[in-house]
Amino acid sequence: MVKQQWYIIKTQQGHCKIMSVETETAPEAEKIWGPFNSQEEAITRRVGLIRAGQCQPI
């Protein structure tokens, strides 16, 4: 069984989306963080990026 990996994709608008590796990388991606081993870890990292001013909350 292949473990799914997750990424944080920053859009040109400054928002960060959480996407799986199976999802095509958004062409508007400004920056990508990851891979992360779980969706929960990616969510936690996204919160940290918002607090650090790297991403805008949705």
C-alpha contacts under 8 A as a table, 3 or more apart, distances in Angstrom:
res1	aa1	res2	aa2	distance
3	K	37	N	7.53
4	Q	20	S	6.92
4	Q	21	V	6.92
4	Q	22	E	7.99
4	Q	37	N	6.92
4	Q	38	S	7.34
5	Q	20	S	5.82
5	Q	21	V	5.53
5	Q	35	P	5.75
5	Q	36	F	5.54
5	Q	37	N	5.08
5	Q	38	S	6.38
5	Q	39	Q	7.82
6	W	18	I	6.83
6	W	19	M	5.67
6	W	20	S	4.33
6	W	21	V	5.72
6	W	34	G	6.65
6	W	35	P	5.36
6	W	36	F	4.99
6	W	37	N	6.44
6	W	38	S	6.34
6	W	39	Q	6.02
6	W	42	A	6.44
7	Y	18	I	5.73
7	Y	19	M	5.31
7	Y	20	S	6.05
7	Y	21	V	6.80
7	Y	32	I	6.79
7	Y	33	W	5.75
7	Y	34	G	4.72
7	Y	35	P	5.14
7	Y	36	F	6.29
7	Y	42	A	6.69
8	I	16	C	6.18
8	I	17	K	5.60
8	I	18	I	4.66
8	I	19	M	6.35
8	I	32	I	5.67
8	I	33	W	5.07
8	I	34	G	6.41
8	I	42	A	6.68
8	I	46	R	6.92
9	I	16	C	5.35
9	I	17	K	5.17
9	I	18	I	6.31
9	I	19	M	7.13
9	I	25	T	7.86
9	I	26	A	7.65
9	I	29	A	5.94
9	I	30	E	7.43
9	I	31	K	6.04
9	I	32	I	4.70
9	I	33	W	6.64
10	K	14	G	6.02
10	K	15	H	5.64
10	K	16	C	4.30
10	K	17	K	6.46
10	K	29	A	5.54
10	K	30	E	5.41
10	K	31	K	5.10
10	K	32	I	6.24
10	K	55	C	7.04
11	T	14	G	5.32
11	T	15	H	5.51
11	T	16	C	6.22
11	T	17	K	7.72
11	T	28	E	5.66
11	T	29	A	4.76
11	T	30	E	5.39
11	T	31	K	7.38
12	Q	15	H	7.52
12	Q	28	E	6.09
12	Q	29	A	6.52
12	Q	30	E	5.64
14	G	54	Q	7.92
14	G	55	C	5.52
14	G	56	Q	5.50
15	H	55	C	5.47
15	H	56	Q	4.89
15	H	57	P	6.28
15	H	58	I	6.24
16	C	46	R	7.13
16	C	55	C	5.86
16	C	56	Q	7.04
16	C	57	P	7.65
16	C	58	I	7.94
18	I	39	Q	7.77
18	I	42	A	6.81
18	I	43	I	7.24
18	I	46	R	7.99
19	M	23	T	6.30
20	S	23	T	5.41
21	V	24	E	7.32
21	V	35	P	7.97
25	T	29	A	7.24
26	A	29	A	5.41
29	A	32	I	7.05
34	G	42	A	7.85
36	F	39	Q	7.33
36	F	41	E	6.35
36	F	42	A	5.90
37	N	41	E	6.99
38	S	41	E	5.29
38	S	42	A	6.51
39	Q	42	A	5.06
39	Q	43	I	6.19
40	E	43	I	5.07
40	E	44	T	6.24
41	E	44	T	5.09
41	E	45	R	6.21
42	A	45	R	5.08
42	A	46	R	6.07
43	I	46	R	5.02
43	I	47	V	6.32
44	T	47	V	5.24
44	T	48	G	6.47
45	R	48	G	4.98
45	R	49	L	6.25
46	R	49	L	4.97
46	R	50	I	6.23
46	R	55	C	7.81
47	V	50	I	5.11
47	V	51	R	6.23
48	G	51	R	5.07
48	G	52	A	6.08
49	L	52	A	5.01
49	L	53	G	6.21
49	L	54	Q	5.07
49	L	55	C	5.69
50	I	53	G	5.14
50	I	54	Q	5.73
50	I	55	C	4.66
50	I	56	Q	5.85
50	I	57	P	6.41
51	R	54	Q	7.61
52	A	55	C	7.80
53	G	56	Q	7.07
